[in-house]
Amino acid sequence: MMKLGLVLLFAAYVHGCGNPTYEPSLSRVVNGVDARPYSWPWQISLQYLSGSTYRHTCGGTLLTPEWVMTAGHCIGSRTYRVVVGEYDLTKEERYEQVRSVARIVVHPYWDDNCLSCGNDIAMIKLASPVHLDDKVQPSCLPESGQIVPNNDPCYITGWGRLYSGGPIASKLQQALLPVVAHSICSRSDWWGSTVKTTMVCAGGDIRSGCHGDSGGPLNCRGGDGRWYVQGVTSFVSSRGCNTPLKPTVFTRTSSFTKWISDTLLQY
Protein backbone atom coordinates (compact mmCIF):
# COMPACT_ATOMS: atom_id res chain seq x y z
CA MET A 1 0.00 0.00 0.00
CA MET A 2 2.82 2.42 0.90
CA LYS A 3 4.55 1.97 -2.46
CA LEU A 4 1.25 2.24 -4.33
CA GLY A 5 0.45 5.41 -2.40
CA LEU A 6 3.71 7.02 -3.45
CA VAL A 7 3.15 6.05 -7.07
CA LEU A 8 -0.33 7.56 -7.08
CA LEU A 9 0.83 10.73 -5.32
CA PHE A 10 3.82 11.46 -7.48
CA ALA A 11 3.08 10.00 -10.92
CA ALA A 12 0.50 12.67 -11.73
CA TYR A 13 2.89 15.64 -11.53
CA VAL A 14 2.56 17.73 -14.64
CA HIS A 15 6.22 18.73 -14.48
CA GLY A 16 7.55 15.54 -12.94
CA CYS A 17 9.81 15.67 -9.88
CA GLY A 18 13.46 16.57 -9.47
CA ASN A 19 13.76 17.95 -12.99
CA PRO A 20 14.24 21.74 -12.83
CA THR A 21 13.52 23.91 -15.84
CA TYR A 22 16.60 25.99 -15.01
CA GLU A 23 19.57 23.66 -14.57
CA PRO A 24 21.65 24.36 -11.45
CA SER A 25 25.12 25.78 -12.01
CA LEU A 26 27.08 22.98 -10.35
CA SER A 27 30.05 24.93 -9.08
CA ARG A 28 32.84 23.01 -7.36
CA VAL A 29 33.59 26.04 -5.21
CA VAL A 30 34.09 24.82 -1.64
CA ASN A 31 32.18 27.62 0.05
CA GLY A 32 28.58 28.58 -0.66
CA VAL A 33 27.77 30.54 -3.79
CA ASP A 34 24.64 32.24 -5.08
CA ALA A 35 22.47 29.60 -6.72
CA ARG A 36 21.22 30.13 -10.23
CA PRO A 37 17.74 31.66 -9.77
CA TYR A 38 14.96 29.03 -9.60
CA SER A 39 17.34 26.14 -10.28
CA TRP A 40 16.24 24.46 -7.02
CA PRO A 41 12.48 24.96 -7.53
CA TRP A 42 11.47 22.76 -4.58
CA GLN A 43 13.33 24.90 -2.04
CA ILE A 44 10.95 26.74 0.27
CA SER A 45 11.35 29.40 2.94
CA LEU A 46 9.60 28.63 6.22
CA GLN A 47 8.76 31.93 7.90
CA TYR A 48 7.34 32.88 11.31
CA LEU A 49 5.30 35.87 12.35
CA SER A 50 7.24 38.40 14.44
CA GLY A 51 5.04 41.38 15.28
CA SER A 52 3.54 42.30 11.93
CA THR A 53 6.42 40.88 9.88
CA TYR A 54 7.26 37.38 8.71
CA ARG A 55 10.91 36.33 9.08
CA HIS A 56 12.80 33.41 7.54
CA THR A 57 13.63 30.70 10.05
CA CYS A 58 14.20 27.43 8.14
CA GLY A 59 14.26 25.83 4.76
CA GLY A 60 12.19 22.95 3.48
CA THR A 61 11.38 20.88 0.42
CA LEU A 62 8.22 20.87 -1.68
CA LEU A 63 7.13 17.24 -2.17
CA THR A 64 3.64 17.76 -3.59
CA PRO A 65 1.59 20.88 -4.38
CA GLU A 66 0.14 20.62 -0.85
CA TRP A 67 2.97 19.23 1.25
CA VAL A 68 6.37 20.46 2.40
CA MET A 69 9.02 18.56 4.37
CA THR A 70 11.22 20.27 6.96
CA ALA A 71 13.01 19.50 10.24
CA GLY A 72 11.22 18.78 13.49
CA HIS A 73 13.38 21.27 15.36
CA CYS A 74 12.14 24.06 13.06
CA ILE A 75 8.64 23.77 14.49
CA GLY A 76 7.41 25.51 17.62
CA SER A 77 4.33 27.38 18.82
CA ARG A 78 4.71 30.26 16.36
CA THR A 79 2.49 31.24 13.45
CA TYR A 80 4.10 30.05 10.22
CA ARG A 81 3.76 30.53 6.51
CA VAL A 82 5.53 28.91 3.55
CA VAL A 83 6.93 30.78 0.56
CA VAL A 84 7.70 28.91 -2.68
CA GLY A 85 9.24 30.43 -5.79
CA GLU A 86 11.54 32.48 -3.54
CA TYR A 87 15.07 33.54 -4.47
CA ASP A 88 16.04 36.86 -2.87
CA LEU A 89 14.48 37.24 0.58
CA THR A 90 14.91 41.01 0.46
CA LYS A 91 12.95 41.57 -2.75
CA GLU A 92 9.50 40.95 -4.19
CA GLU A 93 10.24 39.20 -7.47
CA ARG A 94 6.68 38.43 -8.59
CA TYR A 95 7.23 34.67 -8.68
CA GLU A 96 6.71 34.00 -4.99
CA GLN A 97 3.69 32.05 -3.87
CA VAL A 98 2.77 32.50 -0.21
CA ARG A 99 0.69 29.91 1.62
CA SER A 100 -0.58 29.74 5.15
CA VAL A 101 -0.29 26.45 7.02
CA ALA A 102 -3.24 24.08 7.44
CA ARG A 103 -1.51 21.37 9.47
CA ILE A 104 1.92 20.49 10.85
CA VAL A 105 2.82 16.87 11.57
CA VAL A 106 6.05 16.42 13.54
CA HIS A 107 7.48 12.90 13.74
CA PRO A 108 6.05 11.30 16.90
CA TYR A 109 9.50 10.26 18.14
CA TRP A 110 11.14 13.66 17.66
CA ASP A 111 12.48 14.94 21.00
CA ASP A 112 13.39 18.63 21.25
CA ASN A 113 15.76 17.82 24.11
CA CYS A 114 17.70 15.20 22.15
CA LEU A 115 18.69 16.39 18.68
CA SER A 116 21.13 13.51 18.25
CA CYS A 117 18.39 10.95 18.96
CA GLY A 118 17.15 11.44 15.39
CA ASN A 119 13.65 11.63 13.91
CA ASP A 120 14.25 15.32 13.15
CA ILE A 121 11.60 15.59 10.47
CA ALA A 122 8.19 17.23 10.04
CA MET A 123 5.57 17.60 7.34
CA ILE A 124 3.62 20.78 6.64
CA LYS A 125 0.29 20.74 4.81
CA LEU A 126 -0.43 24.00 3.01
CA ALA A 127 -3.81 25.71 3.30
CA SER A 128 -4.14 25.55 -0.49
CA PRO A 129 -2.05 23.87 -3.20
CA VAL A 130 0.71 25.83 -4.90
CA HIS A 131 0.72 26.26 -8.66
CA LEU A 132 3.47 24.22 -10.31
CA ASP A 133 5.33 26.13 -13.02
CA ASP A 134 8.88 26.64 -14.28
CA LYS A 135 9.92 28.15 -10.92
CA VAL A 136 7.99 25.92 -8.50
CA GLN A 137 8.39 22.15 -8.81
CA PRO A 138 8.61 19.21 -6.40
CA SER A 139 11.73 17.23 -5.54
CA CYS A 140 11.81 13.45 -5.83
CA LEU A 141 11.79 11.20 -2.77
CA PRO A 142 14.32 8.35 -2.64
CA GLU A 143 13.25 4.75 -2.32
CA SER A 144 12.91 3.46 1.22
CA GLY A 145 16.27 2.40 2.66
CA GLN A 146 18.39 3.85 -0.13
CA ILE A 147 21.96 4.67 0.93
CA VAL A 148 23.83 7.42 -0.90
CA PRO A 149 27.42 6.28 -1.64
CA ASN A 150 30.46 7.82 0.02
CA ASN A 151 31.71 10.98 -1.70
CA ASP A 152 28.56 11.35 -3.80
CA PRO A 153 28.53 15.02 -4.92
CA CYS A 154 25.39 16.37 -3.28
CA TYR A 155 24.39 20.00 -2.70
CA ILE A 156 22.95 21.80 0.27
CA THR A 157 20.74 24.79 -0.47
CA GLY A 158 19.32 27.49 1.76
CA TRP A 159 19.42 31.01 3.12
CA GLY A 160 21.41 30.12 6.23
CA ARG A 161 24.10 32.25 7.82
CA LEU A 162 27.07 32.83 5.53
CA TYR A 163 29.40 31.88 8.42
CA SER A 164 29.10 31.21 12.17
CA GLY A 165 27.57 34.28 13.79
CA GLY A 166 27.26 36.02 10.41
CA PRO A 167 24.24 37.38 8.57
CA ILE A 168 21.72 35.15 6.82
CA ALA A 169 21.99 35.13 3.05
CA SER A 170 19.61 37.27 1.02
CA LYS A 171 19.91 35.17 -2.15
CA LEU A 172 19.53 31.40 -2.14
CA GLN A 173 22.91 29.73 -1.60
CA GLN A 174 24.21 26.35 -2.68
CA ALA A 175 27.32 24.46 -1.65
CA LEU A 176 28.83 21.18 -2.76
CA LEU A 177 28.79 18.71 0.15
CA PRO A 178 30.17 15.27 -0.70
CA VAL A 179 28.51 12.52 1.30
CA VAL A 180 30.52 10.96 4.12
CA ALA A 181 29.72 7.28 4.65
CA HIS A 182 28.30 6.33 8.04
CA SER A 183 31.30 4.08 8.68
CA ILE A 184 33.54 7.16 8.48
CA CYS A 185 31.25 9.76 10.04
CA SER A 186 30.66 7.57 13.11
CA ARG A 187 34.40 7.26 13.88
CA SER A 188 35.40 8.63 17.27
CA ASP A 189 37.38 11.54 15.79
CA TRP A 190 34.40 12.49 13.58
CA TRP A 191 30.86 12.50 15.05
CA GLY A 192 31.15 9.17 16.88
CA SER A 193 27.96 7.66 18.29
CA THR A 194 26.12 10.98 17.88
CA VAL A 195 25.42 9.98 14.28
CA LYS A 196 22.77 7.30 13.86
CA THR A 197 22.06 5.13 10.81
CA THR A 198 18.89 7.19 10.23
CA MET A 199 21.15 10.18 9.50
CA VAL A 200 23.49 11.06 6.65
CA CYS A 201 26.63 13.19 6.87
CA ALA A 202 27.91 15.45 4.12
CA GLY A 203 30.81 17.90 3.93
CA GLY A 204 33.38 17.80 6.68
CA ASP A 205 36.02 20.41 5.93
CA ILE A 206 35.19 24.09 5.36
CA ARG A 207 31.92 23.24 3.63
CA SER A 208 28.81 22.97 5.73
CA GLY A 209 25.34 24.14 6.40
CA CYS A 210 24.75 26.88 8.96
CA HIS A 211 21.94 28.28 11.10
CA GLY A 212 18.96 29.09 8.90
CA ASP A 213 19.67 26.18 6.52
CA SER A 214 17.87 23.82 8.90
CA GLY A 215 15.03 21.83 7.37
CA GLY A 216 16.26 22.37 3.83
CA PRO A 217 17.27 19.64 1.39
CA LEU A 218 20.41 17.70 0.69
CA ASN A 219 20.05 17.45 -3.08
CA CYS A 220 21.61 14.43 -4.76
CA ARG A 221 21.30 13.54 -8.44
CA GLY A 222 20.09 10.02 -9.13
CA GLY A 223 21.14 7.67 -11.89
CA ASP A 224 18.03 8.74 -13.82
CA GLY A 225 19.27 12.33 -13.91
CA ARG A 226 16.62 13.59 -11.49
CA TRP A 227 17.31 15.30 -8.17
CA TYR A 228 16.33 13.53 -4.96
CA VAL A 229 16.05 15.02 -1.49
CA GLN A 230 18.28 12.56 0.36
CA GLY A 231 18.46 14.53 3.57
CA VAL A 232 16.80 17.14 5.77
CA THR A 233 19.33 19.55 7.29
CA SER A 234 19.46 18.78 11.01
CA PHE A 235 22.57 19.98 12.88
CA VAL A 236 26.17 21.18 12.75
CA SER A 237 28.93 21.27 15.35
CA SER A 238 28.42 23.44 18.42
CA ARG A 239 31.94 24.73 17.76
CA GLY A 240 30.82 26.38 14.54
CA CYS A 241 29.40 25.73 11.10
CA ASN A 242 32.76 25.04 9.45
CA THR A 243 34.47 22.61 11.83
CA PRO A 244 36.87 19.99 10.37
CA LEU A 245 35.72 16.38 10.79
CA LYS A 246 32.26 17.59 11.78
CA PRO A 247 30.19 17.40 8.58
CA THR A 248 26.66 18.70 8.44
CA VAL A 249 24.26 16.02 9.68
CA PHE A 250 20.96 15.43 7.88
CA THR A 251 17.93 13.31 8.65
CA ARG A 252 18.18 10.48 6.11
CA THR A 253 15.00 10.85 4.06
CA SER A 254 15.02 7.22 2.92
CA SER A 255 14.68 6.11 6.55
CA PHE A 256 11.32 7.89 6.75
CA THR A 257 9.76 7.18 3.35
CA LYS A 258 6.95 5.10 4.86
CA TRP A 259 6.17 7.70 7.53
CA ILE A 260 6.11 10.45 4.87
CA SER A 261 3.81 8.41 2.65
CA ASP A 262 1.52 7.49 5.54
CA THR A 263 1.29 11.15 6.58
CA LEU A 264 0.36 12.28 3.08
CA LEU A 265 -2.29 9.60 2.81
CA GLN A 266 -3.70 10.12 6.30
CA TYR A 267 -4.23 13.87 6.06
C-alpha positions as CSV (number, residue, x, y, z in Angstrom):
1,M,0.0,0.0,0.0
2,M,2.8,2.4,0.9
3,K,4.6,2.0,-2.5
4,L,1.3,2.2,-4.3
5,G,0.4,5.4,-2.4
6,L,3.7,7.0,-3.4
7,V,3.2,6.1,-7.1
8,L,-0.3,7.6,-7.1
9,L,0.8,10.7,-5.3
10,F,3.8,11.5,-7.5
11,A,3.1,10.0,-10.9
12,A,0.5,12.7,-11.7
13,Y,2.9,15.6,-11.5
14,V,2.6,17.7,-14.6
15,H,6.2,18.7,-14.5
16,G,7.6,15.5,-12.9
17,C,9.8,15.7,-9.9
18,G,13.5,16.6,-9.5
19,N,13.8,17.9,-13.0
20,P,14.2,21.7,-12.8
21,T,13.5,23.9,-15.8
22,Y,16.6,26.0,-15.0
23,E,19.6,23.7,-14.6
24,P,21.6,24.4,-11.5
25,S,25.1,25.8,-12.0
26,L,27.1,23.0,-10.4
27,S,30.0,24.9,-9.1
28,R,32.8,23.0,-7.4
29,V,33.6,26.0,-5.2
30,V,34.1,24.8,-1.6
31,N,32.2,27.6,0.1
32,G,28.6,28.6,-0.7
33,V,27.8,30.5,-3.8
34,D,24.6,32.2,-5.1
35,A,22.5,29.6,-6.7
36,R,21.2,30.1,-10.2
37,P,17.7,31.7,-9.8
38,Y,15.0,29.0,-9.6
39,S,17.3,26.1,-10.3
40,W,16.2,24.5,-7.0
41,P,12.5,25.0,-7.5
42,W,11.5,22.8,-4.6
43,Q,13.3,24.9,-2.0
44,I,10.9,26.7,0.3
45,S,11.4,29.4,2.9
46,L,9.6,28.6,6.2
47,Q,8.8,31.9,7.9
48,Y,7.3,32.9,11.3
49,L,5.3,35.9,12.3
50,S,7.2,38.4,14.4
51,G,5.0,41.4,15.3
52,S,3.5,42.3,11.9
53,T,6.4,40.9,9.9
54,Y,7.3,37.4,8.7
55,R,10.9,36.3,9.1
56,H,12.8,33.4,7.5
57,T,13.6,30.7,10.0
58,C,14.2,27.4,8.1
59,G,14.3,25.8,4.8
60,G,12.2,23.0,3.5
61,T,11.4,20.9,0.4
62,L,8.2,20.9,-1.7
63,L,7.1,17.2,-2.2
64,T,3.6,17.8,-3.6
65,P,1.6,20.9,-4.4
66,E,0.1,20.6,-0.9
67,W,3.0,19.2,1.3
68,V,6.4,20.5,2.4
69,M,9.0,18.6,4.4
70,T,11.2,20.3,7.0
71,A,13.0,19.5,10.2
72,G,11.2,18.8,13.5
73,H,13.4,21.3,15.4
74,C,12.1,24.1,13.1
75,I,8.6,23.8,14.5
76,G,7.4,25.5,17.6
77,S,4.3,27.4,18.8
78,R,4.7,30.3,16.4
79,T,2.5,31.2,13.4
80,Y,4.1,30.1,10.2
81,R,3.8,30.5,6.5
82,V,5.5,28.9,3.5
83,V,6.9,30.8,0.6
84,V,7.7,28.9,-2.7
85,G,9.2,30.4,-5.8
86,E,11.5,32.5,-3.5
87,Y,15.1,33.5,-4.5
88,D,16.0,36.9,-2.9
89,L,14.5,37.2,0.6
90,T,14.9,41.0,0.5
91,K,12.9,41.6,-2.8
92,E,9.5,41.0,-4.2
93,E,10.2,39.2,-7.5
94,R,6.7,38.4,-8.6
95,Y,7.2,34.7,-8.7
96,E,6.7,34.0,-5.0
97,Q,3.7,32.0,-3.9
98,V,2.8,32.5,-0.2
99,R,0.7,29.9,1.6
100,S,-0.6,29.7,5.1
101,V,-0.3,26.4,7.0
102,A,-3.2,24.1,7.4
103,R,-1.5,21.4,9.5
104,I,1.9,20.5,10.9
105,V,2.8,16.9,11.6
106,V,6.0,16.4,13.5
107,H,7.5,12.9,13.7
108,P,6.0,11.3,16.9
109,Y,9.5,10.3,18.1
110,W,11.1,13.7,17.7
111,D,12.5,14.9,21.0
112,D,13.4,18.6,21.3
113,N,15.8,17.8,24.1
114,C,17.7,15.2,22.1
115,L,18.7,16.4,18.7
116,S,21.1,13.5,18.3
117,C,18.4,11.0,19.0
118,G,17.1,11.4,15.4
119,N,13.6,11.6,13.9
120,D,14.3,15.3,13.2
121,I,11.6,15.6,10.5
122,A,8.2,17.2,10.0
123,M,5.6,17.6,7.3
124,I,3.6,20.8,6.6
125,K,0.3,20.7,4.8
126,L,-0.4,24.0,3.0
127,A,-3.8,25.7,3.3
128,S,-4.1,25.5,-0.5
129,P,-2.0,23.9,-3.2
130,V,0.7,25.8,-4.9
131,H,0.7,26.3,-8.7
132,L,3.5,24.2,-10.3
133,D,5.3,26.1,-13.0
134,D,8.9,26.6,-14.3
135,K,9.9,28.1,-10.9
136,V,8.0,25.9,-8.5
137,Q,8.4,22.1,-8.8
138,P,8.6,19.2,-6.4
139,S,11.7,17.2,-5.5
140,C,11.8,13.4,-5.8
141,L,11.8,11.2,-2.8
142,P,14.3,8.4,-2.6
143,E,13.2,4.8,-2.3
144,S,12.9,3.5,1.2
145,G,16.3,2.4,2.7
146,Q,18.4,3.8,-0.1
147,I,22.0,4.7,0.9
148,V,23.8,7.4,-0.9
149,P,27.4,6.3,-1.6
150,N,30.5,7.8,0.0
151,N,31.7,11.0,-1.7
152,D,28.6,11.3,-3.8
153,P,28.5,15.0,-4.9
154,C,25.4,16.4,-3.3
155,Y,24.4,20.0,-2.7
156,I,23.0,21.8,0.3
157,T,20.7,24.8,-0.5
158,G,19.3,27.5,1.8
159,W,19.4,31.0,3.1
160,G,21.4,30.1,6.2
161,R,24.1,32.3,7.8
162,L,27.1,32.8,5.5
163,Y,29.4,31.9,8.4
164,S,29.1,31.2,12.2
165,G,27.6,34.3,13.8
166,G,27.3,36.0,10.4
167,P,24.2,37.4,8.6
168,I,21.7,35.1,6.8
169,A,22.0,35.1,3.0
170,S,19.6,37.3,1.0
171,K,19.9,35.2,-2.1
172,L,19.5,31.4,-2.1
173,Q,22.9,29.7,-1.6
174,Q,24.2,26.3,-2.7
175,A,27.3,24.5,-1.6
176,L,28.8,21.2,-2.8
177,L,28.8,18.7,0.1
178,P,30.2,15.3,-0.7
179,V,28.5,12.5,1.3
180,V,30.5,11.0,4.1
181,A,29.7,7.3,4.6
182,H,28.3,6.3,8.0
183,S,31.3,4.1,8.7
184,I,33.5,7.2,8.5
185,C,31.2,9.8,10.0
186,S,30.7,7.6,13.1
187,R,34.4,7.3,13.9
188,S,35.4,8.6,17.3
189,D,37.4,11.5,15.8
190,W,34.4,12.5,13.6
191,W,30.9,12.5,15.1
192,G,31.1,9.2,16.9
193,S,28.0,7.7,18.3
194,T,26.1,11.0,17.9
195,V,25.4,10.0,14.3
196,K,22.8,7.3,13.9
197,T,22.1,5.1,10.8
198,T,18.9,7.2,10.2
199,M,21.2,10.2,9.5
200,V,23.5,11.1,6.6
201,C,26.6,13.2,6.9
202,A,27.9,15.5,4.1
203,G,30.8,17.9,3.9
204,G,33.4,17.8,6.7
205,D,36.0,20.4,5.9
206,I,35.2,24.1,5.4
207,R,31.9,23.2,3.6
208,S,28.8,23.0,5.7
209,G,25.3,24.1,6.4
210,C,24.7,26.9,9.0
211,H,21.9,28.3,11.1
212,G,19.0,29.1,8.9
213,D,19.7,26.2,6.5
214,S,17.9,23.8,8.9
215,G,15.0,21.8,7.4
216,G,16.3,22.4,3.8
217,P,17.3,19.6,1.4
218,L,20.4,17.7,0.7
219,N,20.0,17.5,-3.1
220,C,21.6,14.4,-4.8
221,R,21.3,13.5,-8.4
222,G,20.1,10.0,-9.1
223,G,21.1,7.7,-11.9
224,D,18.0,8.7,-13.8
225,G,19.3,12.3,-13.9
226,R,16.6,13.6,-11.5
227,W,17.3,15.3,-8.2
228,Y,16.3,13.5,-5.0
229,V,16.0,15.0,-1.5
230,Q,18.3,12.6,0.4
231,G,18.5,14.5,3.6
232,V,16.8,17.1,5.8
233,T,19.3,19.6,7.3
234,S,19.5,18.8,11.0
235,F,22.6,20.0,12.9
236,V,26.2,21.2,12.8
237,S,28.9,21.3,15.3
238,S,28.4,23.4,18.4
239,R,31.9,24.7,17.8
240,G,30.8,26.4,14.5
241,C,29.4,25.7,11.1
242,N,32.8,25.0,9.5
243,T,34.5,22.6,11.8
244,P,36.9,20.0,10.4
245,L,35.7,16.4,10.8
246,K,32.3,17.6,11.8
247,P,30.2,17.4,8.6
248,T,26.7,18.7,8.4
249,V,24.3,16.0,9.7
250,F,21.0,15.4,7.9
251,T,17.9,13.3,8.6
252,R,18.2,10.5,6.1
253,T,15.0,10.8,4.1
254,S,15.0,7.2,2.9
255,S,14.7,6.1,6.6
256,F,11.3,7.9,6.7
257,T,9.8,7.2,3.4
258,K,6.9,5.1,4.9
259,W,6.2,7.7,7.5
260,I,6.1,10.5,4.9
261,S,3.8,8.4,2.6
262,D,1.5,7.5,5.5
263,T,1.3,11.2,6.6
264,L,0.4,12.3,3.1
265,L,-2.3,9.6,2.8
266,Q,-3.7,10.1,6.3
267,Y,-4.2,13.9,6.1
